[in-house]
Amino acid sequence: MKPLVVIGFLGSTLDAGKFGPSRWNKWRPTVGLTMHEDLRVDRLILIHGTAHRRLAEYVAEDVISVSPETEVEMRLLDFRDPWDFEEVYGKLLDFARAEPFDPEAEDYLVHITTGTHVAQICLFLLTEARYLPGRLLQTQPQRGSPNPAGIWNTIDLDLSRYDSIATRFAVASAESASFLKSGIETRNSAFNRMIDEIERVALRSRAPILLMGPTGAGKSQLARRIYELKRLKHQVAGPFVEVNCATLKGDGAMSALFGHRKGAFTGAVADRPGLLRAADKGMLFLDEIGELGLDEQAMILRAIEDKRFLPVGSDKEAASEFQLIAGTNRDLGEAVAGGGFRDDLYARLNLWTFHLPGLAERREDIAPNLDYELDRFAEREGERASFNKEARQRYLAFATAPDARWPGNFRDLAASVTRMATLSPKGRIDVECVLAEIQRLRRLWSAQTDDGAGLLAEILAPEALAEIDPFDRVQLAETVRICRMSRSLSEAGRTLFAASRARRSTANDADRLRKYLARFGLEWASLSRD
């Protein structure tokens, strides 16, 4: 076994005793720890002050008398104020750095029973940080017994060694991650890993966090959940302040963010504190931060770094201590290259950057989010709606299909569920309601794309549309559009085949168009504007 070294303070009260035989009837922590048969102390480093030198020498003599194999090493350490945490920690840190510790050759115990409470806390922190490379040692008198040795036990600060504690930490971490996901049992592994990382960052850092992702991906909701998690852990005391930077334009942007003094400009009839001041001690979420002007970006950077800024029209700086979360659907790296975003602010924000995927990239998470949106509807409206089995299957088959675009991401899904729940009779969403919603979504999406899905959804059943390749869908949608604009089948044919008819000796464009439409089960009569 390696030699055992104990480090501890002299107890100016607990270690004191009458200078006579009666002292052996009293429990004295420093002497007592060397009286145990199951705790062999090879070396005792005894820290004391000048005022207690005589007591330290007397205790050392008693230690040697009961444990001749123990080598006592005295360490003189004086404090101007033994209750000044900064002074005590600083001097103990210097002591720890100066000691030639050799964990490969010796084992160490740090005795935290003696000394002031401040000294004990500092020894704990230095041991936890591994400046003192050992375990903690606690001693106490044995109740109901005059035993001067007392009892002892050690504490290993490697929490992974304690199964129950490690399990509780794992459970707490999982609960925090679930909290950030609003309790949704998400299945996308990449997203879950990202949330786990955000949970660790949120609870261990006050540095800015940058959330990137398309509109509707959940940046605003995640930012608020981060704030609520930190508030639960007592890491923020102030409010959550959210602002969409896209709404801040011109001179009003400076005033809204940084505040202004009365009379700073026309219309400034009173002082305005501004959003940064409102977020003091809390969290500021700047959504669409890429829309801010360069001047506002410069002031935001200074407010992040110095916690100070200058309100409009003021010659006196204001202060605010807040944590920043920024959101954007733009590529800020490209914006920096194009001169639209400051590189120094981007560098400051880019320490913790997380890319939130869109709904189309997390199709396996649509089912749990569907249940979440139904719960939200019930909370909001006071009425619960649910799918019957077939309706749910039909909706999920559409929602998770490769051609389901979800351009608005979770906003699209939330709106879709709200429509179905509102229109469903007696809160039961059936197949008919689902099919109507599918057609509605396709029409909505068609306005944002040129693949013609919405236009075709008006004339084809969902099953028929699902069987058409995206390549053919674009061509068919343009054909239907031309047919609706034309007065006859022949006119539509001439428009559609204008280029090729010039190269043919005979042309029967109407017949050619009729046959093309027949491939998809369509007839001119169902498409004409008459």
C-alpha positions as CSV (number, residue, x, y, z in Angstrom):
1,M,0.0,0.0,0.0
2,K,1.1,3.5,-0.7
3,P,1.9,5.8,2.2
4,L,-1.1,7.9,3.4
5,V,-0.9,11.7,3.8
6,V,-3.5,13.7,5.7
7,I,-3.8,17.4,5.2
8,G,-5.8,19.5,7.6
9,F,-6.1,22.6,9.7
10,L,-5.4,22.8,13.4
11,G,-8.7,23.1,15.3
12,S,-8.0,26.1,17.6
13,T,-11.1,25.1,19.7
14,L,-11.7,21.4,19.0
15,D,-8.0,20.4,19.2
16,A,-7.5,22.5,22.4
17,G,-7.5,20.8,25.8
18,K,-6.1,21.1,29.3
19,F,-2.4,20.5,29.5
20,G,-2.7,17.4,31.6
21,P,-3.9,13.8,31.6
22,S,-7.5,14.8,31.3
23,R,-7.0,15.8,27.8
24,W,-7.0,12.1,26.8
25,N,-10.6,11.9,27.9
26,K,-11.7,14.4,25.2
27,W,-12.2,13.9,21.5
28,R,-9.7,16.0,19.6
29,P,-10.1,15.7,15.8
30,T,-6.5,16.0,14.8
31,V,-5.1,13.7,17.5
32,G,-8.1,11.3,17.2
33,L,-7.6,10.6,13.5
34,T,-4.2,9.0,14.2
35,M,-5.6,6.7,16.9
36,H,-7.5,4.4,14.6
37,E,-6.2,0.9,13.9
38,D,-7.8,0.9,10.5
39,L,-6.4,4.3,9.5
40,R,-2.6,4.4,9.3
41,V,-1.4,8.0,8.8
42,D,2.1,8.1,7.6
43,R,2.4,11.8,7.2
44,L,0.3,14.7,8.7
45,I,0.5,18.1,7.2
46,L,-0.9,20.4,9.9
47,I,-1.8,23.9,8.8
48,H,-1.9,26.6,11.6
49,G,-1.5,30.3,12.3
50,T,1.2,32.1,14.2
51,A,-1.2,32.7,17.1
52,H,-1.7,29.0,17.6
53,R,1.9,27.8,17.2
54,R,2.1,26.5,20.8
55,L,-1.1,24.5,20.5
56,A,0.1,23.1,17.2
57,E,3.4,21.9,18.7
58,Y,1.5,20.4,21.7
59,V,-1.0,18.6,19.3
60,A,2.0,17.3,17.2
61,E,3.6,15.8,20.3
62,D,0.4,14.0,21.2
63,V,0.1,12.7,17.7
64,I,3.6,11.3,17.8
65,S,3.0,9.8,21.2
66,V,-0.1,7.8,20.0
67,S,1.2,7.1,16.5
68,P,5.0,7.0,16.4
69,E,4.9,6.1,12.7
70,T,3.2,9.4,11.8
71,E,5.5,12.2,10.6
72,V,4.0,15.6,11.5
73,E,4.8,18.5,9.1
74,M,3.9,22.0,10.3
75,R,2.6,24.5,7.8
76,L,2.4,28.1,8.9
77,L,-0.4,30.0,7.2
78,D,-1.8,33.3,8.5
79,F,-5.0,35.1,7.4
80,R,-5.7,38.7,8.0
81,D,-9.4,37.8,8.0
82,P,-10.1,34.0,8.3
83,W,-13.7,34.6,7.2
84,D,-12.7,36.4,4.0
85,F,-13.4,33.8,1.3
86,E,-11.3,35.4,-1.4
87,E,-8.2,35.6,0.9
88,V,-8.6,32.1,2.3
89,Y,-9.1,30.5,-1.0
90,G,-6.2,32.4,-2.6
91,K,-3.7,31.5,0.1
92,L,-4.8,27.8,0.2
93,L,-4.5,27.7,-3.6
94,D,-0.9,29.0,-3.3
95,F,-0.3,26.4,-0.6
96,A,-1.7,23.6,-2.8
97,R,0.4,24.6,-5.8
98,A,3.6,24.8,-3.7
99,E,3.2,21.3,-2.2
100,P,5.1,18.6,-4.1
101,F,2.2,16.2,-4.4
102,D,2.9,12.8,-6.0
103,P,-0.4,10.8,-6.3
104,E,1.5,8.0,-8.0
105,A,3.6,7.5,-4.8
106,E,1.2,8.6,-2.1
107,D,-2.5,8.6,-1.2
108,Y,-4.0,11.8,0.2
109,L,-6.9,12.6,2.5
110,V,-8.1,16.2,3.1
111,H,-9.4,16.6,6.7
112,I,-12.4,19.0,6.6
113,T,-13.5,18.7,10.2
114,T,-11.3,21.5,11.7
115,G,-10.8,25.1,10.7
116,T,-13.4,27.8,10.0
117,H,-16.4,27.1,7.8
118,V,-14.7,29.2,5.1
119,A,-11.5,27.1,5.3
120,Q,-13.5,23.9,5.1
121,I,-15.4,25.1,2.0
122,C,-12.1,26.2,0.4
123,L,-10.6,22.8,1.1
124,F,-13.6,21.1,-0.5
125,L,-13.4,23.3,-3.6
126,L,-9.7,22.7,-4.0
127,T,-10.2,19.0,-3.7
128,E,-13.0,19.0,-6.1
129,A,-10.9,20.9,-8.6
130,R,-8.0,18.4,-8.0
131,Y,-5.6,21.1,-6.7
132,L,-5.5,18.8,-3.7
133,P,-5.3,15.3,-5.2
134,G,-7.2,13.2,-2.7
135,R,-10.5,12.3,-1.0
136,L,-12.2,14.2,1.8
137,L,-11.9,13.0,5.4
138,Q,-14.5,13.6,8.0
139,T,-14.1,12.8,11.7
140,Q,-16.6,13.1,14.6
141,P,-17.0,12.0,18.2
142,Q,-18.6,8.7,18.9
143,R,-21.9,9.3,20.5
144,G,-22.5,7.6,23.9
145,S,-18.8,6.8,24.3
146,P,-15.8,8.6,25.8
147,N,-13.7,7.2,23.0
148,P,-11.1,10.0,22.2
149,A,-10.4,8.5,18.8
150,G,-14.0,9.2,17.5
151,I,-15.1,7.8,14.2
152,W,-14.0,8.6,10.6
153,N,-15.2,8.2,7.0
154,T,-14.1,9.4,3.6
155,I,-15.9,11.0,0.7
156,D,-14.8,10.5,-2.9
157,L,-15.8,13.4,-5.0
158,D,-15.8,11.4,-8.2
159,L,-19.6,11.2,-8.4
160,S,-19.5,8.5,-11.1
161,R,-18.4,6.1,-8.4
162,Y,-21.8,6.4,-6.6
163,D,-24.4,4.5,-8.6
164,S,-27.4,6.1,-7.0
165,I,-26.1,9.6,-7.5
166,A,-24.9,8.9,-11.1
167,T,-28.4,7.5,-11.8
168,R,-30.1,10.6,-10.4
169,F,-27.8,12.9,-12.4
170,A,-28.7,10.9,-15.5
171,V,-32.4,11.2,-14.7
172,A,-32.1,14.9,-14.0
173,S,-30.2,15.4,-17.3
174,A,-32.9,13.5,-19.2
175,E,-35.6,15.5,-17.5
176,S,-33.9,18.8,-18.6
177,A,-33.6,17.6,-22.2
178,S,-37.3,16.5,-22.2
179,F,-38.1,20.0,-20.8
180,L,-36.4,21.6,-23.7
181,K,-38.4,19.5,-26.1
182,S,-41.7,20.4,-24.3
183,G,-42.0,16.8,-23.2
184,I,-42.3,15.6,-26.8
185,E,-40.8,12.1,-27.2
186,T,-38.8,12.9,-30.3
187,R,-37.3,10.0,-32.3
188,N,-34.8,11.8,-34.6
189,S,-31.4,10.8,-33.1
190,A,-29.5,13.8,-34.5
191,F,-32.1,16.2,-33.1
192,N,-32.0,14.4,-29.7
193,R,-28.2,14.6,-29.6
194,M,-28.4,18.3,-30.3
195,I,-30.9,18.9,-27.5
196,D,-28.7,17.0,-25.1
197,E,-25.8,19.3,-26.0
198,I,-27.9,22.4,-25.7
199,E,-29.0,21.3,-22.3
200,R,-25.4,21.0,-21.1
201,V,-24.5,24.4,-22.6
202,A,-27.5,26.2,-21.2
203,L,-26.8,25.1,-17.7
204,R,-23.0,25.6,-17.7
205,S,-22.5,28.7,-19.8
206,R,-23.8,32.3,-20.0
207,A,-22.2,32.8,-23.4
208,P,-24.5,33.8,-26.4
209,I,-26.3,30.9,-28.1
210,L,-27.0,31.1,-31.9
211,L,-30.0,29.1,-33.1
212,M,-30.1,28.7,-36.9
213,G,-32.8,27.1,-39.0
214,P,-35.7,27.7,-41.4
215,T,-38.8,29.7,-40.4
216,G,-41.1,27.6,-38.2
217,A,-38.4,25.2,-37.1
218,G,-39.0,26.1,-33.4
219,K,-36.3,28.6,-32.6
220,S,-38.5,30.9,-30.6
221,Q,-40.0,28.1,-28.6
222,L,-36.6,26.5,-27.9
223,A,-35.2,29.9,-26.8
224,R,-38.1,30.3,-24.3
225,R,-37.6,26.8,-23.0
226,I,-33.9,27.4,-22.4
227,Y,-34.9,30.5,-20.4
228,E,-37.5,28.5,-18.4
229,L,-35.0,25.7,-17.7
230,K,-32.4,28.2,-16.4
231,R,-35.0,29.9,-14.3
232,L,-36.0,26.6,-12.8
233,K,-32.3,26.1,-11.9
234,H,-32.1,29.7,-10.4
235,Q,-29.6,30.8,-13.0
236,V,-31.6,33.8,-14.2
237,A,-33.8,36.1,-12.2
238,G,-35.0,38.6,-14.8
239,P,-37.6,38.3,-17.6
240,F,-37.5,36.7,-21.0
241,V,-37.5,39.5,-23.7
242,E,-38.2,38.5,-27.3
243,V,-37.9,40.8,-30.3
244,N,-38.2,40.0,-34.0
245,C,-35.4,42.1,-35.5
246,A,-37.1,42.1,-38.9
247,T,-39.6,44.5,-37.5
248,L,-37.0,47.0,-36.4
249,K,-36.3,49.4,-39.2
250,G,-34.6,52.8,-39.4
251,D,-34.1,55.1,-36.5
252,G,-36.7,53.2,-34.5
253,A,-34.4,50.2,-34.2
254,M,-31.9,52.0,-32.1
255,S,-34.6,53.4,-29.8
256,A,-36.4,50.0,-29.4
257,L,-33.2,48.1,-28.5
258,F,-31.2,50.6,-26.6
259,G,-33.8,53.1,-25.4
260,H,-33.7,56.9,-25.7
261,R,-33.8,60.1,-23.7
262,K,-36.7,62.5,-23.8
263,G,-36.3,64.9,-26.7
264,A,-33.7,62.8,-28.5
265,F,-35.7,63.1,-31.7
266,T,-39.1,64.2,-32.9
267,G,-41.7,62.3,-31.1
268,A,-39.5,61.3,-28.1
269,V,-41.8,62.8,-25.5
270,A,-40.5,60.6,-22.6
271,D,-37.6,58.5,-21.7
272,R,-37.7,54.9,-23.0
273,P,-35.6,52.2,-21.3
274,G,-35.3,49.9,-24.4
275,L,-35.4,46.1,-24.7
276,L,-31.8,45.5,-23.5
277,R,-32.6,47.3,-20.2
278,A,-35.9,45.3,-19.9
279,A,-33.9,42.0,-20.2
280,D,-31.6,42.9,-17.2
281,K,-30.8,39.8,-15.1
282,G,-32.7,37.7,-17.6
283,M,-32.5,36.6,-21.2
284,L,-32.8,38.5,-24.5
285,F,-33.9,36.6,-27.6
286,L,-33.1,38.5,-30.8
287,D,-34.9,36.5,-33.5
288,E,-33.8,37.1,-37.1
289,I,-30.7,38.9,-35.9
290,G,-29.4,38.9,-39.5
291,E,-32.0,41.6,-40.3
292,L,-30.3,44.2,-37.9
293,G,-28.4,47.1,-39.5
294,L,-24.6,47.3,-39.1
295,D,-24.8,50.1,-36.6
296,E,-27.2,48.2,-34.3
297,Q,-24.9,45.1,-34.7
298,A,-22.0,47.1,-33.4
299,M,-23.9,48.3,-30.3
300,I,-25.2,44.8,-29.6
301,L,-21.6,43.5,-29.7
302,R,-20.5,46.0,-27.1
303,A,-23.5,45.3,-25.0
304,I,-22.6,41.6,-25.0
305,E,-19.0,42.1,-24.2
306,D,-19.1,45.1,-21.8
307,K,-22.7,44.9,-20.5
308,R,-23.0,48.6,-21.3
309,F,-24.5,50.7,-24.2
310,L,-25.5,54.2,-25.0
311,P,-29.2,55.1,-25.3
312,V,-30.2,57.4,-28.2
313,G,-29.7,61.0,-27.2
314,S,-28.0,60.2,-23.9
315,D,-24.5,61.1,-22.8
316,K,-24.6,58.6,-20.0
317,E,-24.2,54.9,-20.6
318,A,-26.8,52.3,-19.4
319,A,-26.0,48.9,-18.1
320,S,-27.8,45.5,-18.4
321,E,-26.6,42.0,-17.5
322,F,-28.4,39.6,-19.8
323,Q,-27.8,36.4,-21.7
324,L,-28.3,36.6,-25.4
325,I,-29.9,34.0,-27.6
326,A,-30.0,34.9,-31.3
327,G,-32.1,33.3,-34.0
328,T,-31.8,33.4,-37.8
329,N,-33.0,31.7,-40.9
330,R,-30.1,33.2,-42.9
331,D,-26.6,31.9,-43.4
332,L,-24.7,34.5,-41.3
333,G,-21.4,33.2,-42.8
334,E,-22.5,34.2,-46.2
335,A,-23.9,37.5,-44.9
336,V,-20.5,38.3,-43.4
337,A,-18.8,37.5,-46.8
338,G,-21.4,39.8,-48.5
339,G,-20.8,42.7,-46.0
340,G,-24.3,42.4,-44.5
341,F,-23.2,41.2,-41.1
342,R,-20.3,42.1,-38.9
343,D,-17.6,39.5,-38.7
344,D,-16.8,40.4,-35.1
345,L,-20.4,39.9,-33.9
346,Y,-20.6,36.7,-35.8
347,A,-17.4,35.4,-34.2
348,R,-18.9,36.3,-30.8
349,L,-22.2,34.5,-31.5
350,N,-20.6,31.5,-33.2
351,L,-19.2,29.9,-30.0
352,W,-22.4,27.9,-29.5
353,T,-24.2,27.5,-32.8
354,F,-27.0,25.0,-33.3
355,H,-28.9,24.2,-36.5
356,L,-32.5,23.3,-36.0
357,P,-33.7,21.0,-38.8
358,G,-37.0,21.6,-40.6
359,L,-39.9,19.3,-40.2
360,A,-39.2,17.5,-43.5
361,E,-35.9,16.5,-42.1
362,R,-37.5,15.0,-39.0
363,R,-40.4,13.0,-40.5
364,E,-40.2,10.4,-37.7
365,D,-41.0,13.2,-35.3
366,I,-44.3,14.1,-36.9
367,A,-46.3,11.5,-35.0
368,P,-45.3,12.7,-31.5
369,N,-45.6,16.3,-32.6
370,L,-49.1,15.5,-33.8
371,D,-50.1,14.4,-30.3
372,Y,-48.4,17.4,-28.8
373,E,-50.4,19.8,-31.1
374,L,-53.7,18.0,-30.2
375,D,-52.8,18.6,-26.5
376,R,-52.1,22.2,-27.2
377,F,-55.4,22.6,-28.9
378,A,-57.2,21.1,-25.9
379,E,-55.4,23.5,-23.5
380,R,-56.1,26.5,-25.7
381,E,-59.7,25.8,-26.6
382,G,-60.9,23.7,-23.7
383,E,-62.1,20.9,-26.0
384,R,-60.2,17.7,-26.9
385,A,-60.0,16.4,-30.4
386,S,-58.6,13.0,-31.6
387,F,-58.2,11.0,-34.7
388,N,-59.9,7.7,-35.4
389,K,-57.5,5.0,-36.3
390,E,-57.9,5.1,-40.1
391,A,-57.8,8.9,-40.2
392,R,-54.6,9.1,-38.2
393,Q,-53.0,6.5,-40.5
394,R,-54.0,8.4,-43.6
395,Y,-52.8,11.7,-42.3
396,L,-49.4,10.3,-41.1
397,A,-49.0,8.5,-44.5
398,F,-49.4,11.9,-46.2
399,A,-47.4,13.9,-43.7
400,T,-44.4,11.6,-43.7
401,A,-44.3,10.9,-47.5
402,P,-41.2,12.1,-49.3
403,D,-43.1,14.7,-51.3
404,A,-44.7,16.3,-48.2
405,R,-42.7,19.6,-48.2
406,W,-43.8,21.3,-45.0
407,P,-42.4,24.7,-46.1
408,G,-43.7,26.3,-42.9
409,N,-42.3,23.4,-40.8
410,F,-43.9,23.1,-37.3
411,R,-46.1,26.1,-37.9
412,D,-47.7,24.3,-40.9
413,L,-48.3,21.3,-38.7
414,A,-49.8,23.3,-35.8
415,A,-52.1,25.1,-38.2
416,S,-53.1,21.9,-39.9
417,V,-54.0,20.2,-36.6
418,T,-55.9,23.3,-35.5
419,R,-58.0,23.3,-38.6
420,M,-58.9,19.6,-38.4
421,A,-59.6,19.8,-34.7
422,T,-61.9,22.8,-35.2
423,L,-63.8,21.3,-38.1
424,S,-64.2,17.8,-36.8
425,P,-67.7,16.9,-35.5
426,K,-67.8,16.3,-31.8
427,G,-64.0,16.4,-31.6
428,R,-63.5,13.2,-33.7
429,I,-61.2,13.7,-36.7
430,D,-62.3,11.3,-39.4
431,V,-61.0,10.3,-42.9
432,E,-63.2,12.8,-44.7
433,C,-61.8,15.6,-42.6
434,V,-58.2,14.4,-43.2
435,L,-58.6,14.1,-46.9
436,A,-60.0,17.7,-47.0
437,E,-57.0,18.9,-45.0
438,I,-54.6,17.1,-47.3
439,Q,-56.0,18.9,-50.3
440,R,-56.0,22.2,-48.5
441,L,-52.3,21.7,-47.6
442,R,-51.4,20.8,-51.2
443,R,-53.1,24.0,-52.5
444,L,-51.3,26.1,-49.9
445,W,-48.0,24.6,-50.7
446,S,-48.5,25.0,-54.5
447,A,-48.6,28.8,-54.0
448,Q,-45.0,28.6,-52.7
449,T,-43.6,26.3,-55.4
450,D,-43.9,25.6,-59.1
451,D,-44.3,21.8,-58.9
452,G,-48.1,22.2,-59.4
453,A,-49.1,19.9,-56.5
454,G,-51.8,22.3,-55.2
455,L,-53.3,22.8,-58.7
456,L,-53.5,19.1,-59.3
457,A,-54.9,18.4,-55.9
458,E,-58.0,20.3,-57.0
459,I,-58.7,17.8,-59.8
460,L,-57.1,14.5,-58.7
461,A,-57.8,12.3,-55.7
462,P,-54.9,12.1,-53.2
463,E,-54.2,8.5,-54.2
464,A,-54.0,9.4,-57.9
465,L,-51.7,12.4,-57.2
466,A,-49.5,10.4,-55.0
467,E,-48.8,7.9,-57.9
468,I,-47.5,10.7,-60.2
469,D,-43.8,11.3,-60.3
470,P,-42.7,14.8,-59.5
471,F,-41.2,15.1,-63.0
472,D,-44.6,14.4,-64.6
473,R,-46.4,16.5,-62.0
474,V,-44.8,19.7,-63.2
475,Q,-45.6,19.0,-66.8
476,L,-49.2,18.0,-66.0
477,A,-49.8,21.1,-63.9
478,E,-48.7,23.4,-66.7
479,T,-51.0,21.5,-69.1
480,V,-53.9,22.0,-66.8
481,R,-53.1,25.7,-66.4
482,I,-53.1,26.2,-70.2
483,C,-56.3,24.2,-70.6
484,R,-58.1,26.4,-68.1
485,M,-56.9,29.5,-70.0
486,S,-58.0,28.2,-73.4
487,R,-61.5,28.4,-75.0
488,S,-61.2,25.0,-76.7
489,L,-59.3,21.8,-76.7
490,S,-57.7,22.7,-80.1
491,E,-56.6,26.1,-78.8
492,A,-55.0,24.5,-75.8
493,G,-53.3,22.0,-78.0
494,R,-51.9,24.8,-80.3
495,T,-50.5,26.6,-77.3
496,L,-48.9,23.6,-75.8
497,F,-47.4,22.2,-79.0
498,A,-46.6,25.5,-80.7
499,A,-42.9,24.7,-81.2
500,S,-43.2,21.2,-82.4
501,R,-46.2,21.8,-84.8
502,A,-44.0,24.0,-87.0
503,R,-41.9,20.9,-87.7
504,R,-44.8,18.6,-88.6
505,S,-46.6,18.3,-92.0
506,T,-49.9,17.5,-90.3
507,A,-51.0,18.4,-86.8
508,N,-53.8,17.1,-84.7
509,D,-53.0,19.0,-81.5
510,A,-56.4,18.4,-79.9
511,D,-56.1,14.6,-80.3
512,R,-52.5,14.7,-79.0
513,L,-53.7,16.7,-75.9
514,R,-56.7,14.4,-75.4
515,K,-54.5,11.3,-75.3
516,Y,-52.0,13.0,-72.9
517,L,-54.8,13.9,-70.5
518,A,-56.2,10.4,-70.7
519,R,-53.0,9.0,-69.3
520,F,-54.0,10.6,-66.0
521,G,-57.7,9.9,-66.2
522,L,-58.6,13.5,-67.2
523,E,-60.9,14.9,-69.8
524,W,-61.1,18.3,-71.4
525,A,-64.6,18.9,-70.1
526,S,-63.5,18.7,-66.5
527,L,-60.7,21.3,-67.1
528,S,-62.2,23.9,-69.4
529,R,-63.3,27.2,-68.0
530,D,-66.8,26.9,-69.3
